[in-house]
């Protein structure tokens, strides 16, 4: 069974204090790993898709990396507007209908 | 561009009452459609997905059901709500060979 574990559950940062979020996964044949950002009371917003180990993608202050067992979301010099819950999800090759399995998320709070 | 709509945005219903949540997608054809539920502070749990009109797959046994009467319309229903049905319901879509899922704004359901 596919499993995704995110850590830490919550992260409090000072503005400008860089940090990393972890997403560990177990899947039988990874098609893709996805990162989303979710603001309170809203639907998740797509950030990145990573397909193979060693791949990296960047967007503003966010950088996602992938290994064979985990993915990291690095937040460089965060600003208060980066406060959100970050969700990680995996999709196996055998996924019927492109199903995603999500982790529990990491709540990030960036204080000014 | 594609957009996804959900309504209502919020709903408060008594135990035992029926439920109907609607999701529509604009700007694409023959999308895969998904219903997720998110409990407070938790990750997303896939409830149903559909790869075409009238084709529904259920992921979790429960008192909910889903229907897809039109290509870009997905409906989540229940005949009798339970307290445990409370949560944040999210609809999502993707294309057959394009694996990134895009989410709607969600419906906050409170069963009292």
Interface residues (C-beta under 8 A of the other chain):
Chain A: X4 X6 X31 X32 X34 X36 X41 X42 X43 X44 X45 X46 X49 X87 X89 X91 X96 X97 X98 X99 X100 X101 X102 X103 X104 X105 X107
Chain B: X32 X34 X41 X42 X43 X44 X45 X46 X49 X50 X51 X57 X59 X88 X90 X92 X94 X96 X99 X100 X101 X102 X103 X104 X105 X106 X108
